[in-house]
């Protein structure tokens, strides 16, 4: 994978935007769209199937989640979008002219404006990115669960 493609896929924080559930080009969005298409008009038959299996009684809820997964709208913070409004990463790296937080000399003292769980993941991912380099990090990331 070329450097520009890796930059599009991996956010400055180290998260894998390419596999994010809100990315319209992600495998999640593609699979959800394909599942919607394959299910077609199943909603009309869900009540009948609920007679065979009660799980289908909640089909409308499932369909709502499936619609959401198929309709991702975020193309990542490098494109000026970010699901986490309090995240300071995208503005910081842009102002400093950096590709990733791990490129910053102030990284160890930085507060990214994320929840403690995401901040811990941010720090671990960026340390690993710094150690492995972008291409090897992308390969490692591809083998990890996204969530």
N, C-alpha and C positions, 0 to 999 in steps of 0.2 A: 504494500500500500504506500502510495506517495505521501510526502509530508503535508501538502494541502488537504488531502483526503483525511489524514489522521487528525489534523487540526479541526476539521469539520465534525469528525466523529467524537473526539475527546475534548471535553470542556476544559477551560483553564484550571478548574478545581480538581480535575482528574477523573470526574465521572464520565461514564460512557453514554453520551447523548445519542449515539447511533442506535442504542438499544432501549432508550427511554420510552416508557409507555405513552408519553405525550408527543413523541416525534412522529410526524405523519409518514416518515420513510422507514420507520423501525420495523423489525420483524413482528413485533406485537401488533402494530397497526395493520400490516399486510395480512397477518393470520386472522385478525378480528374481522377485517373486511371480507376475506374469503369465507370465513365461517358465516357471516351475515348473508352472503350471497348463497351459500349452500343451504342455509336454513330457509331462505325464501320467505314464504308466507306461513311459516310454522306457527306463528302467534295465533292464527285462527284455529289451530288444532291443539294448542297447548292444554286447554281445558279437558279435552277428550283424553289426552295422554296422562293428565293428572289423575284420571280414574284408574290408570294402570300403575302409575308411580307418582306418589305425592310430591316428589321433587319438582315436577312440571307445574305445580300450582304457583310456583315463584318465577315462572318463565318471564313475566313482564319485567321483574327486577333484573333478571339476567340480561334480557334484551337491552335494557337501559344502560347497563355496564358495558355490554358489547358495543353498543352504538358509540359510547364515549371512547372506548379503546380504539375503535376504527377511525375516529375523527380527531386524532392528535393535531395539535396546532402549534407546538413549539418547535422551532428549528435551532434552539440552543442559544446560549448567551453570546456566542461569537456573532450571531445574527441579530443581537440586540434584545433577545428574549431570555427570560429566566422565570421558572415557576416559583422560585423562592424570592419574594420581594425584598426581604431583609439582607439577602446575600450581597456582600460588597465586592466579591471577586471580579465580576465582569468589568466593573468600572475601574477597579484598581489596576488590573493587568493592562487595560486599554490605556490608562493614563501613564503607566510606566513603560509601555511598549514591550510587554512580555507575552510570551505564548502560554506559560504556565506559572502558577504560584511558586513552584519549586525553583524557578529561575531567579527569584527575588532574593537579594541579600538579607531582607528583613523577614523572610518567611517564618523562621522559628518564633518570632515575637508577634506574629500577626494574629488578629482576631478577624476571621472571615465573615462574621455576622450570621453564622449558621447555628442551628440547634446543637447541643452538645454531641449528640449521636452523629450528625452530619459533619460537624467540625472534626471529630475524631477520625472519621472516614476520610475527610479532606486531607488532613495532615498525613495519615498513613499512606494514602494514594500518592500524594506528591513526593513523599520521601522515596517511595518505591520507583516512581517515575524518574526521579533524579538519579537513583542508583542504576536502574536498568537501561535508561534511555528510552526515547519515544517509541520506536518500533518494537522493541522487546516488551515494553510496558503494554502496548496495544495488544500484542499476542497474549500476554498474561491476562489482561483484562477480558479478552474474548472468551477465555476459559472459565471465568468466574460467573457465579449467578449475578444477574443484574440487580436483584432486590434481595 
